[in-house]
Amino acid sequence: MKFLFLPDHPDREYYSLVAIFKYLDYTATKSPDDDFDVAFLWQDATHVTPPPILRDVARTRPVLNLE
């Protein structure tokens, strides 16, 4: 399974999500032009404003935590 992460990408080893993805053999991308199964709103912040492109993605693909 491949995930799209926007507006940022969890690229640090200390993020639990990185370890979970490695364990499950999931892959990730930062580009909405790549082929992916599910999108995920990700930013290392307490409050995140979804980028407009993620709302566009949500019209055709599932986004796990947009709202």
C-alpha positions, -999 to +999 in steps of 0.1 A: +000+000+000+013+035-009+003+067+010+005+103-001+016+126+026+008+164+024+018+191+032+049+174+048+063+139+048+072+119+080+109+114+071+125+112+106+131+078+123+117+090+156+082+093+142+062+063+152+045+063+118+079+056+101+084+025+122+048+013+115+052+018+078+085-002+078+068-030+098+038-031+074+060-027+043+040+004+032+055+030+010+050+068+009+052+096-016+052+134-014+039+139-049+002+138-058+013+130-094+026+096-081+004+065-079-010+061-044-038+043-026-046+067+003-037+102+012-029+115+047-027+150+061+007+152+078+026+180+094+046+180+127+024+207+143-005+209+167-028+226+143-027+219+106-045+237+078-051+213+049-034+225+017-059+231-012-043+203-032-053+177-006-089+188-009-086+183-047-072+148-040-101+140-018-125+143-047-111+111-063-092+093-035-096+086+002-080+110+026-078+095+061-078+126+082-089+156+062-117+167+085 
